[in-house]
Amino acid sequence: MRPTLGCFNQNIEKHIQLIKQAEEKQVDLLIFPELSLTGYQLLDLTYQVAKKRTSEEIHLLIEQADQMDVLFGFVEHSPEHQLYNSAIYASHRKLVHLHRKIYLPTYGMFDEARYFGRGSSIRSFRTQFGQFGLLICEDAWHYSLPYLLVMDGAELVIVISNSPVNGVAVDEPLTRQKWKTILTSQAMIYGSYILFVNRVGTEEGLSFYGGSFVVDPFGQVVAEAELFQEEVLTVDLDLDQVRQARFQLPIMRDENIHFTLQEMQRILQRQVQVGGKDDES
């Protein structure tokens, strides 16, 4: 979809229209992209469009999750008066899960840490379909987060994004090629579905290419949306394929989380010691 930058009420109406369209197609879960209620290049507008999760506007959209589950992104105004790049998964008119973006890019064209606080937790969550996980854009580039979600039971990981064009190839943007490389490898290793949902449109010189896609637990792209245009991409998923993939390639079965924790604690301790020495010098 193409959100209108900074126009919260207009974007709410667009969400409701798309939900109605999806209901006619008997969709079970409708996923919107990162910051779908606000647009991305908000800058100082960030403070103006921020909403508490308990606000009337957010409640209105959660109420739309009746015939289907709905996931959307927004600028969250927390009870501590911090702003977060957040996303809500709603089902049966209730908030099921809220995720705050953990890794905020501050390189190249990105400057998110100037406006947003960093999320501090990662959890899988139970849905009527199975155990899911949720990541926001840059989160997925840090392999520790999908790893933690899968170890926490996730069978399907949703990645919502505002990924802009950065380099043009013959067939598709180079950025999208990188996303495919990252997410197909993660899906195959973890034996999980991964759903990548990206926006379209242009904001303040940034062009977003859309091109959402679905990767099955074997690492194959099984559905793709068109580039540079709005589209409701529908795809049927069979979570039994997760079982098949994990039997076929039992990497997560053999994963030794105790060993990983042991070595991470060792590395952390070394970093603390080195940092202490630097402080003393």
C-alpha positions in Angstrom: 0.0 0.0 0.0 0.9 3.7 -0.3 0.3 5.5 3.0 -0.1 9.3 2.9 2.7 10.9 4.9 1.5 12.3 8.2 -2.2 11.9 7.5 -3.3 9.5 10.2 -7.1 9.7 9.7 -6.8 9.3 5.9 -4.6 6.3 6.4 -7.1 4.8 8.9 -9.8 5.1 6.3 -7.6 3.4 3.7 -6.9 0.5 6.1 -10.6 0.0 6.7 -11.3 0.0 3.0 -8.6 -2.6 2.4 -9.9 -4.7 5.2 -13.3 -4.7 3.7 -11.8 -5.8 0.3 -9.9 -8.6 2.0 -13.1 -9.8 3.8 -14.7 -10.2 0.4 -11.9 -12.5 -0.6 -12.3 -14.4 2.7 -8.8 -13.5 3.8 -7.8 -14.9 7.3 -4.9 -12.6 8.0 -4.2 -9.2 6.5 -0.8 -7.6 6.9 0.0 -4.0 6.4 3.6 -2.7 6.0 5.8 -0.8 8.5 4.3 2.5 9.8 1.3 1.9 7.6 -0.8 4.4 9.5 1.7 7.3 9.2 4.2 6.9 6.4 7.9 6.8 6.9 9.8 10.1 6.4 8.0 11.8 9.3 10.9 13.7 10.8 9.3 16.3 13.2 5.8 15.0 12.3 6.7 11.9 14.3 5.5 13.5 17.6 2.3 14.8 16.0 1.1 11.4 14.7 2.1 9.3 17.6 -0.8 7.4 19.3 -1.1 5.4 22.5 -2.0 1.8 22.0 -5.2 2.6 24.1 -6.2 5.6 21.9 -9.6 5.7 20.2 -8.0 5.6 16.8 -5.9 2.4 17.5 -8.9 0.8 19.2 -11.0 1.6 16.1 -8.6 -0.4 13.9 -8.3 -3.2 16.4 -12.1 -3.4 16.2 -11.8 -4.2 12.5 -10.0 -7.4 13.3 -13.3 -9.3 13.5 -13.7 -11.6 10.5 -9.9 -11.8 10.0 -6.7 -11.1 11.9 -5.0 -7.7 11.1 -1.5 -6.5 11.5 -0.6 -2.8 11.1 2.3 -0.4 11.9 2.2 2.9 13.7 4.1 5.4 15.8 3.5 4.4 19.4 3.4 6.9 22.3 4.3 4.8 25.3 3.1 5.4 28.9 6.6 6.7 29.6 6.2 9.2 26.8 8.7 7.5 24.6 8.0 7.1 20.9 8.4 3.7 19.2 8.2 2.3 15.7 5.7 -0.3 16.6 3.3 -2.9 15.1 0.1 -4.5 16.5 -1.3 -7.9 15.7 -5.1 -7.9 16.4 -7.5 -10.8 16.4 -11.2 -11.1 17.5 -11.2 -7.4 18.2 -8.4 -7.7 20.7 -4.7 -6.7 20.8 -2.8 -10.0 20.7 0.7 -8.7 20.4 2.7 -5.5 20.1 6.3 -5.4 18.9 8.6 -2.4 19.2 11.3 -2.2 16.6 14.6 -3.1 18.2 17.3 -2.2 15.6 16.9 1.4 14.4 19.0 2.1 11.3 21.2 5.3 11.5 23.2 4.9 8.3 22.9 6.1 4.7 19.4 7.6 4.2 18.2 6.4 7.7 18.1 8.3 11.0 15.4 6.5 13.0 17.3 6.6 16.4 16.8 10.4 16.4 13.1 10.0 16.7 12.4 6.5 18.1 13.3 4.6 21.2 14.7 1.1 20.9 12.5 -1.9 21.7 13.7 -4.1 24.5 12.0 -7.5 24.1 11.3 -10.1 21.5 8.6 -12.7 21.9 6.7 -15.2 19.7 3.0 -15.2 20.2 0.0 -17.5 19.9 -2.5 -16.9 17.1 -5.5 -18.9 16.0 -3.3 -20.3 13.2 -0.2 -21.2 15.2 2.8 -19.6 16.9 4.0 -16.5 15.1 6.8 -14.0 15.3 7.0 -10.3 14.2 9.9 -8.2 13.1 10.1 -4.7 11.7 12.5 -4.1 8.8 16.0 -3.7 10.1 15.3 -6.3 12.9 15.4 -9.0 10.3 18.9 -8.1 9.2 20.2 -9.1 12.7 20.1 -12.9 12.6 19.8 -13.1 16.4 16.2 -11.9 16.3 14.7 -14.5 14.0 16.8 -17.1 15.8 15.3 -16.0 19.1 11.7 -16.1 17.7 12.1 -19.6 16.3 13.7 -20.8 19.5 10.7 -19.3 21.3 8.4 -21.5 19.1 7.6 -19.4 16.1 6.5 -21.4 13.0 5.9 -18.3 10.9 7.8 -14.9 11.0 6.3 -11.7 9.6 8.6 -9.0 8.5 7.0 -5.6 7.8 9.1 -3.1 6.0 9.6 0.4 4.5 12.4 -0.7 2.2 13.4 1.9 -0.4 15.1 1.6 -3.8 18.8 1.6 -3.3 20.5 0.4 -6.5 18.8 -0.7 -9.7 19.3 -4.0 -11.4 17.8 -5.2 -14.6 14.9 -7.2 -13.1 14.4 -5.7 -9.6 15.9 -3.3 -7.1 19.2 -4.6 -5.6 17.7 -4.0 -2.1 14.9 -6.5 -2.9 17.5 -9.0 -4.1 19.3 -8.7 -0.8 16.0 -9.2 1.1 15.4 -12.4 -0.8 18.9 -13.7 0.0 18.5 -13.0 3.7 15.0 -14.2 4.2 15.2 -17.3 2.0 18.3 -18.5 3.9 16.6 -17.8 7.2 13.4 -19.7 6.2 15.4 -22.7 5.1 17.7 -22.8 8.1 14.9 -22.3 10.6 12.2 -24.3 8.7 9.7 -21.5 9.0 7.5 -19.4 6.8 8.6 -15.9 6.4 6.2 -13.2 5.1 7.9 -10.0 3.8 5.4 -7.0 3.5 6.8 -3.8 2.0 5.2 -0.5 1.0 5.1 1.5 -2.2 5.1 5.2 -3.1 7.5 8.1 -2.8 8.3 10.3 0.2 10.8 13.2 0.4 13.0 11.7 -2.4 12.7 8.1 -1.2 11.0 5.6 -3.6 9.6 2.4 -2.1 9.2 -0.6 -4.4 6.6 -2.8 -2.8 7.3 -6.3 -4.1 6.1 -8.2 -1.0 6.8 -11.9 -1.0 6.3 -15.2 0.9 9.0 -17.7 1.5 8.1 -21.3 2.5 9.9 -23.3 5.1 12.1 -24.9 2.4 13.5 -21.5 1.4 11.5 -21.1 -1.8 9.7 -17.9 -2.8 6.1 -19.1 -3.4 4.3 -15.8 -4.0 5.4 -12.2 -5.0 3.6 -8.9 -5.4 4.2 -6.5 -8.2 6.9 -3.9 -8.0 6.0 -0.2 -7.6 2.2 -0.6 -7.4 -0.4 -1.2 -4.7 -1.6 -4.7 -4.5 -3.4 -7.1 -2.1 -1.3 -10.2 -2.5 -3.2 -13.3 -1.3 -1.5 -16.7 -0.8 -2.6 -20.0 0.9 -0.3 -21.2 3.6 0.0 -24.7 5.0 1.7 -24.8 8.4 2.1 -28.5 8.1 5.0 -27.7 5.7 6.9 -26.4 8.8 6.8 -29.9 10.3 7.9 -31.5 7.0 10.7 -29.0 6.6 12.0 -29.5 10.1 11.9 -33.3 9.7 13.8 -33.0 6.4 16.4 -30.5 7.7 16.5 -30.8 11.5 18.8 -27.9 12.2 16.6 -26.4 14.9 16.1 -29.8 16.6 19.9 -30.1 17.0 20.4 -26.5 18.0 22.2 -26.3 21.4 20.8 -23.2 23.0 22.7 -23.9 26.2 26.0 -23.8 24.3 25.0 -20.6 22.6 24.1 -19.0 25.9 27.4 -20.2 27.4 29.5 -18.7 24.7 27.5 -15.5 24.5 28.0 -15.0 28.2 31.8 -15.5 27.7 31.9 -13.0 24.9 29.9 -10.5 26.9 32.1 -10.9 29.9 35.2 -10.3 27.7 33.7 -7.2 26.3 32.9 -5.9 29.8 36.4 -6.5 30.8 37.9 -4.8 27.8 35.5 -1.9 28.2 36.5 -1.6 31.9 40.2 -1.4 30.9 39.5 1.3 28.3 37.7 3.3 31.0 40.6 3.0 33.4 43.1 4.1 30.7 
